[in-house]
Amino acid sequence: MQRTLASATDLEYSTADNKMIRMQAKFLELDFSVPFDACLTFPDAHQRNAYTRAVAGEFGPVAPYKPITMKGFKLDENGKPVKGEETDTLIRHAYLGENNQLRFEYKAA
């Protein structure tokens, strides 16, 4: 379903490569705003259009990407975070993988 983006707030890059922008979006078809991800490679035109408009500054500045810090986790043998007795601090980086799937990479801080 196509939507018409009327306005957006709280814009921030949500992947390390700046290919995705998360925002609070207000669509003409809705009476409320919703969390929304926009990206040039997403299949829906309104997602690509929102990204282009956001990068152009139509809704104000886009905040830089900030990786998520996770405390009280350790990395398992596959590089995935697990709760454990060791309390390492991990940094989670988000990026777009194949087929526009959101992927995460974890590293010790």
N, CA, C and O of each residue as an XYZ file, in Angstrom:
436
protein
N       0.836     -1.180      0.000
C       0.000      0.000      0.000
C       0.883      1.246      0.000
O       1.764      1.393      0.847
N       0.646      2.111     -0.927
C       1.403      3.353     -1.024
C       0.855      4.381     -0.038
O      -0.350      4.466      0.198
N       1.760      5.145      0.520
C       1.398      6.199      1.476
C       1.982      7.521      0.990
O       2.957      7.543      0.239
N       1.376      8.617      1.425
C       1.861      9.952      1.080
C       2.439     10.594      2.331
O       1.707     10.903      3.271
N       3.743     10.794      2.342
C       4.429     11.356      3.504
C       4.177     12.855      3.577
O       4.533     13.598      2.662
N       3.556     13.299      4.678
C       3.262     14.714      4.876
C       4.393     15.414      5.623
O       4.769     16.534      5.277
N       4.937     14.753      6.650
C       6.014     15.345      7.441
C       6.758     14.243      8.177
O       6.287     13.110      8.277
N       7.940     14.602      8.695
C       8.736     13.638      9.452
C       9.560     14.376     10.497
O       9.992     15.509     10.288
N       9.769     13.706     11.628
C      10.590     14.250     12.703
C      11.530     13.158     13.206
O      11.410     11.994     12.826
N      12.465     13.554     14.066
C      13.375     12.612     14.727
C      14.125     11.739     13.722
O      14.212     10.523     13.890
N      14.653     12.355     12.698
C      15.362     11.615     11.658
C      16.762     11.239     12.127
O      17.479     12.056     12.704
N      17.137      9.995     11.872
C      18.506      9.559     12.160
C      18.867      8.402     11.237
O      18.034      7.558     10.905
N      20.140      8.389     10.833
C      20.607      7.244     10.061
C      20.584      6.035     10.976
O      21.049      6.107     12.113
N      20.042      4.917     10.487
C      19.919      3.736     11.339
C      20.828      2.592     10.912
O      20.757      1.499     11.474
N      21.682      2.834      9.922
C      22.710      1.865      9.553
C      24.042      2.588      9.430
O      24.093      3.782      9.138
N      25.120      1.842      9.659
C      26.460      2.426      9.650
C      26.834      3.001      8.288
O      27.631      3.937      8.212
N      26.271      2.456      7.211
C      26.588      2.934      5.865
C      25.656      4.060      5.396
O      25.721      4.481      4.241
N      24.797      4.541      6.289
C      23.851      5.642      6.007
C      22.882      5.329      4.862
O      22.420      6.242      4.177
N      22.579      4.068      4.656
C      21.657      3.691      3.593
C      20.206      3.606      4.068
O      19.298      3.422      3.257
N      19.986      3.739      5.368
C      18.630      3.684      5.907
C      18.443      4.816      6.913
O      19.343      5.122      7.695
N      17.271      5.428      6.883
C      16.932      6.507      7.815
C      15.678      6.108      8.580
O      14.667      5.730      7.987
N      15.756      6.195      9.889
C      14.596      5.964     10.749
C      14.015      7.333     11.104
O      14.749      8.297     11.322
N      12.682      7.398     11.156
C      12.008      8.666     11.446
C      10.636      8.413     12.062
O      10.122      7.295     12.020
N      10.062      9.441     12.622
C       8.644      9.447     12.988
C       7.938     10.096     11.811
O       8.155     11.272     11.522
N       7.102      9.341     11.141
C       6.491      9.818      9.905
C       4.998     10.062     10.086
O       4.293      9.293     10.739
N       4.543     11.150      9.489
C       3.111     11.465      9.451
C       2.667     11.352      7.996
O       3.115     12.105      7.132
N       1.774     10.393      7.747
C       1.260     10.169      6.406
C      -0.137     10.780      6.295
O      -0.896     10.797      7.264
N      -0.463     11.273      5.121
C      -1.785     11.868      4.898
C      -2.906     10.866      5.154
O      -4.004     11.243      5.561
N      -2.624      9.594      4.914
C      -3.646      8.563      5.057
C      -3.891      8.138      6.507
O      -4.809      7.360      6.769
N      -3.089      8.633      7.450
C      -3.214      8.253      8.865
C      -3.447      9.488      9.725
O      -3.034     10.590      9.365
N      -4.107      9.298     10.857
C      -4.359     10.396     11.790
C      -3.288     10.512     12.867
O      -3.439     11.301     13.800
N      -2.223      9.750     12.755
C      -1.168      9.725     13.766
C       0.172      9.462     13.077
O       0.211      9.011     11.932
N       1.258      9.743     13.778
C       2.578      9.469     13.213
C       3.047      8.086     13.655
O       2.615      7.571     14.686
N       3.935      7.497     12.863
C       4.409      6.135     13.105
C       5.919      6.072     12.910
O       6.472      6.854     12.136
N       6.600      5.146     13.604
C       8.018      4.911     13.306
C       8.121      4.360     11.881
O       7.311      3.529     11.469
N       9.115      4.827     11.144
C       9.204      4.466      9.728
C      10.659      4.415      9.302
O      11.451      5.286      9.661
N      11.011      3.390      8.533
C      12.351      3.263      7.959
C      12.265      3.542      6.469
O      11.385      3.026      5.779
N      13.186      4.363      5.977
C      13.232      4.701      4.562
C      14.597      4.330      3.993
O      15.624      4.474      4.657
N      14.587      3.850      2.749
C      15.823      3.401      2.112
C      15.641      3.448      0.601
O      14.552      3.170      0.100
N      16.695      3.797     -0.126
C      16.606      3.868     -1.586
C      16.396      2.520     -2.253
O      15.883      2.458     -3.370
N      16.781      1.446     -1.591
C      16.677      0.134     -2.226
C      15.451     -0.660     -1.771
O      15.297     -1.820     -2.152
N      14.589     -0.062     -0.973
C      13.365     -0.747     -0.566
C      12.400     -0.826     -1.761
O      12.456      0.016     -2.657
N      11.526     -1.824     -1.774
C      10.664     -2.019     -2.949
C       9.558     -0.978     -3.124
O       9.159     -0.704     -4.256
N       9.060     -0.398     -2.052
C       7.930      0.533     -2.175
C       8.407      1.944     -2.487
O       9.365      2.441     -1.895
N       7.717      2.578     -3.433
C       8.101      3.919     -3.875
C       8.064      4.931     -2.733
O       8.910      5.823     -2.679
N       7.098      4.809     -1.819
C       7.010      5.797     -0.733
C       8.194      5.672      0.224
O       8.559      6.657      0.865
N       8.798      4.505      0.340
C       9.994      4.347      1.175
C      11.202      5.006      0.511
O      11.992      5.673      1.179
N      11.342      4.824     -0.783
C      12.449      5.444     -1.524
C      12.281      6.958     -1.562
O      13.249      7.703     -1.402
N      11.044      7.408     -1.776
C      10.755      8.835     -1.823
C      11.052      9.506     -0.479
O      11.611     10.602     -0.438
N      10.678      8.850      0.611
C      10.937      9.408      1.947
C      12.436      9.554      2.192
O      12.874     10.553      2.763
N      13.221      8.573      1.769
C      14.681      8.641      1.941
C      15.243      9.830      1.155
O      16.034     10.613      1.682
N      14.829      9.957     -0.101
C      15.328     11.041     -0.954
C      14.978     12.403     -0.370
O      15.819     13.302     -0.348
N      13.768     12.563      0.094
C      13.336     13.835      0.676
C      14.077     14.130      1.976
O      14.432     15.277      2.244
N      14.311     13.091      2.788
C      15.020     13.283      4.052
C      16.469     13.693      3.818
O      16.965     14.614      4.468
N      17.149     13.021      2.899
C      18.548     13.348      2.601
C      18.662     14.760      2.033
O      19.655     15.446      2.274
N      17.667     15.191      1.294
C      17.664     16.537      0.720
C      17.418     17.618      1.778
O      17.542     18.808      1.488
N      17.072     17.207      3.001
C      16.879     18.167      4.083
C      15.475     18.714      4.207
O      15.254     19.681      4.936
N      14.526     18.119      3.515
C      13.156     18.627      3.533
C      12.539     18.623      4.930
O      11.690     19.462      5.232
N      12.953     17.695      5.775
C      12.379     17.571      7.123
C      13.365     17.995      8.210
O      13.150     17.721      9.390
N      14.432     18.654      7.815
C      15.461     19.055      8.759
C      16.657     18.108      8.677
O      16.692     17.212      7.834
N      17.622     18.313      9.546
C      18.836     17.493      9.472
C      18.574     16.048      9.892
O      17.688     15.759     10.697
N      19.375     15.153      9.317
C      19.343     13.740      9.693
C      20.500     13.522     10.664
O      21.657     13.772     10.327
N      20.184     13.058     11.862
C      21.222     12.823     12.873
C      22.149     11.699     12.406
O      21.716     10.781     11.710
N      23.414     11.774     12.790
C      24.352     10.724     12.383
C      24.020      9.382     13.026
O      23.353      9.313     14.059
N      24.492      8.342     12.401
C      24.322      6.984     12.924
C      25.052      6.839     14.248
O      26.186      7.295     14.395
N      24.397      6.201     15.211
C      25.012      5.905     16.505
C      24.861      4.414     16.763
O      23.742      3.919     16.894
N      25.975      3.693     16.839
C      25.847      2.268     17.166
C      25.276      2.090     18.561
O      25.411      2.966     19.416
N      24.649      0.971     18.781
C      24.037      0.680     20.073
C      25.068      0.003     20.981
O      25.759     -0.927     20.565
N      25.161      0.479     22.217
C      26.053     -0.126     23.196
C      25.250     -1.086     24.062
O      24.200     -0.728     24.596
N      25.750     -2.298     24.194
C      25.078     -3.339     24.980
C      26.003     -3.754     26.117
O      27.124     -4.202     25.877
N      25.540     -3.607     27.343
C      26.354     -3.992     28.499
C      25.842     -5.307     29.076
O      24.651     -5.607     29.001
N      26.753     -6.087     29.652
C      26.368     -7.341     30.286
C      26.237     -8.496     29.313
O      25.553     -9.476     29.609
N      26.875     -8.400     28.161
C      26.838     -9.462     27.164
C      28.261     -9.899     26.834
O      29.228     -9.190     27.112
N      28.363    -11.062     26.247
C      29.626    -11.511     25.682
C      29.329    -12.093     24.307
O      28.179    -12.396     23.989
N      30.364    -12.246     23.499
C      30.186    -12.830     22.177
C      30.389    -14.336     22.255
O      31.336    -14.815     22.878
N      29.482    -15.086     21.609
C      29.674    -16.536     21.557
C      30.639    -16.878     20.420
O      31.175    -15.980     19.771
N      30.859    -18.158     20.179
C      31.825    -18.588     19.165
C      31.419    -18.196     17.745
O      32.250    -18.222     16.837
N      30.151    -17.833     17.543
C      29.671    -17.395     16.224
C      29.611    -15.876     16.097
O      29.131    -15.351     15.092
N      30.098    -15.171     17.118
C      30.078    -13.715     17.072
C      28.743    -13.094     17.402
O      28.503    -11.929     17.083
N      27.863    -13.863     18.044
C      26.543    -13.362     18.437
C      26.547    -13.037     19.928
O      27.227    -13.711     20.701
N      25.796    -12.010     20.346
C      25.770    -11.642     21.765
C      24.924    -12.612     22.587
O      23.856    -13.046     22.154
N      25.414    -12.939     23.767
C      24.661    -13.768     24.715
C      24.836    -13.170     26.099
O      25.890    -12.623     26.424
N      23.796    -13.280     26.907
C      23.907    -12.862     28.301
C      24.863    -13.810     28.992
O      24.828    -15.015     28.742
N      25.701    -13.298     29.842
C      26.645    -14.176     30.501
C      27.187    -13.578     31.774
O      26.910    -12.430     32.120
N      27.958    -14.376     32.453
C      28.570    -13.899     33.680
C      29.617    -12.843     33.384
O      29.821    -11.913     34.165
N      30.279    -12.997     32.244
C      31.222    -11.971     31.838
C      30.414    -10.750     31.412
O      29.387    -10.883     30.747
N      30.866     -9.591     31.785
C      30.096     -8.392     31.455
C      30.892     -7.497     30.515
O      31.285     -6.386     30.870
N      31.116     -7.998     29.332
C      31.750     -7.184     28.308
C      30.758     -6.130     27.840
O      29.549     -6.276     28.013
N      31.277     -5.088     27.257
C      30.431     -4.107     26.588
C      30.585     -4.326     25.099
O      31.699     -4.331     24.576
N      29.464     -4.508     24.414
C      29.478     -4.737     22.976
C      28.915     -3.527     22.250
O      28.060     -2.809     22.767
N      29.409     -3.322     21.058
C      28.884     -2.289     20.176
C      28.185     -3.009     19.021
O      28.784     -3.853     18.356
N      26.924     -2.673     18.790
C      26.158     -3.282     17.701
C      26.072     -2.301     16.538
O      25.551     -1.195     16.678
N      26.590     -2.723     15.393
C      26.497     -1.926     14.168
C      25.443     -2.550     13.266
O      25.416     -3.768     13.089
N      24.593     -1.737     12.706
C      23.557     -2.205     11.783
C      23.972     -1.883     10.355
O      24.598     -0.856     10.094
N      23.617     -2.772      9.436
C      23.861     -2.536      8.020
C      22.845     -3.332      7.209
O      22.191     -4.237      7.728
N      22.722     -2.989      5.945
C      21.811     -3.706      5.058
C      22.578     -4.807      4.339
O      23.605     -4.557      3.708
N      22.067     -6.022      4.443
C      22.675     -7.162      3.773
C      21.972     -7.453      2.462
O      21.291     -6.599      1.895
N      22.156     -8.687      1.992
C      21.500     -9.101      0.752
C      19.989     -8.968      0.878
O      19.428     -9.168      1.955
N      19.348     -8.636     -0.211
C      17.889     -8.501     -0.264
C      17.353     -7.484      0.739
O      16.233     -7.625      1.230
N      18.149     -6.460      1.045
C      17.746     -5.385      1.959
C      17.398     -5.865      3.356
O      16.614     -5.222      4.054
N      17.966     -6.979      3.772
C      17.714     -7.460      5.125
C      18.634     -6.732      6.097
O      19.834     -6.599      5.858
N      18.056     -6.267      7.188
C      18.834     -5.577      8.200
C      19.690     -6.598      8.934
O      19.172     -7.588      9.450
N      20.981     -6.365      8.983
C      21.942     -7.258      9.625
C      22.673     -6.507     10.731
O      22.747     -5.278     10.722
N      23.206     -7.258     11.677
C      23.945     -6.652     12.783
C      25.313     -7.309     12.915
O      25.475     -8.510     12.700
N      26.284     -6.489     13.272
C      27.638     -6.966     13.542
C      27.982     -6.494     14.945
O      27.721     -5.345     15.301
N      28.563     -7.376     15.735
C      28.894     -7.055     17.129
C      30.394     -7.083     17.337
O      31.089     -7.960     16.825
N      30.888     -6.113     18.095
C      32.308     -6.044     18.434
C      32.426     -5.642     19.895
O      31.578     -4.929     20.432
N      33.492     -6.112     20.522
C      33.761     -5.694     21.911
C      34.155     -4.226     21.911
O      34.868     -3.763     21.020
N      33.690     -3.507     22.904
C      33.992     -2.067     22.986
C      35.424     -1.841     23.436
O      35.858     -0.696     23.562
